Amino acid sequence: MYVCSCFGITEQQVRQHAETGACTPRQIAGACKAGTDCGSCVRKIQALLGRGACPRREALDPVVLTTAAAAASAATAVAAASVPAPTAAEAA
C-alpha cells in the first residue's frame, strides 16, 4: 500500500529504509523524499516506524535523555549562581 502519494513510496519501502537505519520521519524523508511535499503521510510514517522499528533508537534514547538532563541541570545551576542574594533592604 502507498504511504506517500506524492512520491509513490510504499509501506515496504519505508520499512526497508527503517531496516537500514532511518529511525525518524526526517530520516525517511532524507532517504526517499516521503513526507517532504504535502506532509500528509508523516503520521503514517511515524506509525510504521513505531517504537521498536529501529534498534539504534533504543540505544540512543538513554544518551539523549541523560545529555538533555545534564544540560538542563547545568543551565539551572548557572542561572541560580548568577542571581544575587537579596539585600536586607530588599528583604524587608
DAHUUR-V297846 format. One record per residue. N is the residue number from 1. RES is the residue in one small letter. PHI is phi in degrees with one decimal (NA if undefined). OMEGA is omega in whole degrees, 0 to 359 (none if undefined). D_CENTER is the distance of its C-alpha to the mean C-alpha in Angstrom with 1 decimal. Layout:
n=N res=RES phi=PHI omega=OMEGA d_center=D_CENTER
n=N res=RES phi=PHI omega=OMEGA d_center=D_CENTER
This chain:
n=1 res=m phi=NA omega=180 d_center=25.9
n=2 res=y phi=-76.8 omega=175 d_center=24.2
n=3 res=v phi=-98.5 omega=182 d_center=20.5
n=4 res=c phi=-114.9 omega=180 d_center=20.7
n=5 res=s phi=-71.4 omega=183 d_center=24.1
n=6 res=c phi=-61.2 omega=184 d_center=23.7
n=7 res=f phi=-116.8 omega=178 d_center=23.4
n=8 res=g phi=65.5 omega=181 d_center=24.9
n=9 res=i phi=-95.4 omega=182 d_center=22.0
n=10 res=t phi=-97.1 omega=176 d_center=22.7
n=11 res=e phi=-57.7 omega=181 d_center=20.9
n=12 res=q phi=-60.1 omega=179 d_center=22.5
n=13 res=q phi=-65.9 omega=178 d_center=21.1
n=14 res=v phi=-61.9 omega=179 d_center=17.5
n=15 res=r phi=-63.0 omega=178 d_center=18.2
n=16 res=q phi=-64.1 omega=178 d_center=19.9
n=17 res=h phi=-65.8 omega=178 d_center=17.0
n=18 res=a phi=-64.1 omega=179 d_center=14.8
n=19 res=e phi=-65.4 omega=180 d_center=17.8
n=20 res=t phi=-92.9 omega=172 d_center=17.9
n=21 res=g phi=118.1 omega=178 d_center=14.4
n=22 res=a phi=-79.7 omega=188 d_center=12.1
n=23 res=c phi=-100.4 omega=184 d_center=9.3
n=24 res=t phi=-131.0 omega=175 d_center=7.1
n=25 res=p phi=-56.2 omega=179 d_center=9.1
n=26 res=r phi=-64.4 omega=178 d_center=8.9
n=27 res=q phi=-70.0 omega=174 d_center=10.4
n=28 res=i phi=-62.4 omega=179 d_center=12.8
n=29 res=a phi=-59.6 omega=178 d_center=13.8
n=30 res=g phi=-65.9 omega=182 d_center=14.6
n=31 res=a phi=-82.0 omega=187 d_center=16.6
n=32 res=c phi=-143.6 omega=179 d_center=18.6
n=33 res=k phi=74.4 omega=179 d_center=17.8
n=34 res=a phi=-59.2 omega=179 d_center=17.0
n=35 res=g phi=90.9 omega=184 d_center=15.4
n=36 res=t phi=-98.7 omega=181 d_center=16.6
n=37 res=d phi=-99.7 omega=183 d_center=19.9
n=38 res=c phi=-85.1 omega=177 d_center=20.3
n=39 res=g phi=84.6 omega=184 d_center=16.8
n=40 res=s phi=-68.9 omega=182 d_center=18.5
n=41 res=c phi=-93.9 omega=186 d_center=17.1
n=42 res=v phi=-59.9 omega=179 d_center=13.4
n=43 res=r phi=-66.5 omega=176 d_center=13.8
n=44 res=k phi=-64.3 omega=179 d_center=16.1
n=45 res=i phi=-63.9 omega=178 d_center=13.7
n=46 res=q phi=-59.0 omega=180 d_center=11.1
n=47 res=a phi=-64.4 omega=179 d_center=14.3
n=48 res=l phi=-66.8 omega=181 d_center=15.4
n=49 res=l phi=-68.5 omega=178 d_center=12.5
n=50 res=g phi=54.2 omega=181 d_center=12.7
n=51 res=r phi=-78.0 omega=186 d_center=12.0
n=52 res=g phi=-96.6 omega=186 d_center=14.6
n=53 res=a phi=-71.3 omega=184 d_center=14.2
n=54 res=c phi=-127.7 omega=181 d_center=12.9
n=55 res=p phi=-59.5 omega=180 d_center=14.8
n=56 res=r phi=-66.5 omega=183 d_center=13.0
n=57 res=r phi=-61.8 omega=180 d_center=9.8
n=58 res=e phi=-62.1 omega=179 d_center=12.2
n=59 res=a phi=-68.9 omega=182 d_center=13.8
n=60 res=l phi=-84.6 omega=185 d_center=10.9
n=61 res=d phi=-52.3 omega=180 d_center=9.7
n=62 res=p phi=-60.7 omega=179 d_center=13.0
n=63 res=v phi=-65.8 omega=180 d_center=12.9
n=64 res=v phi=-62.5 omega=180 d_center=9.7
n=65 res=l phi=-64.7 omega=179 d_center=11.3
n=66 res=t phi=-64.7 omega=180 d_center=14.6
n=67 res=t phi=-64.7 omega=180 d_center=13.8
n=68 res=a phi=-65.0 omega=180 d_center=12.4
n=69 res=a phi=-65.9 omega=179 d_center=15.4
n=70 res=a phi=-65.6 omega=179 d_center=17.8
n=71 res=a phi=-65.4 omega=179 d_center=16.8
n=72 res=a phi=-65.8 omega=179 d_center=17.3
n=73 res=s phi=-64.3 omega=179 d_center=20.5
n=74 res=a phi=-65.8 omega=179 d_center=21.8
n=75 res=a phi=-64.8 omega=178 d_center=21.3
n=76 res=t phi=-65.9 omega=180 d_center=23.2
n=77 res=a phi=-64.1 omega=179 d_center=25.9
n=78 res=v phi=-65.6 omega=180 d_center=26.4
n=79 res=a phi=-63.3 omega=180 d_center=26.6
n=80 res=a phi=-67.1 omega=181 d_center=29.1
n=81 res=a phi=-71.4 omega=184 d_center=31.1
n=82 res=s phi=-88.7 omega=179 d_center=31.5
n=83 res=v phi=-92.0 omega=181 d_center=32.9
n=84 res=p phi=-72.8 omega=178 d_center=36.7
n=85 res=a phi=-69.9 omega=180 d_center=38.6
n=86 res=p phi=-66.1 omega=177 d_center=40.7
n=87 res=t phi=-79.1 omega=181 d_center=44.3
n=88 res=a phi=-61.7 omega=180 d_center=47.2
n=89 res=a phi=-68.0 omega=179 d_center=48.0
n=90 res=e phi=-70.4 omega=182 d_center=44.4
n=91 res=a phi=-70.2 omega=184 d_center=44.3
n=92 res=a phi=-82.5 omega=none d_center=47.6
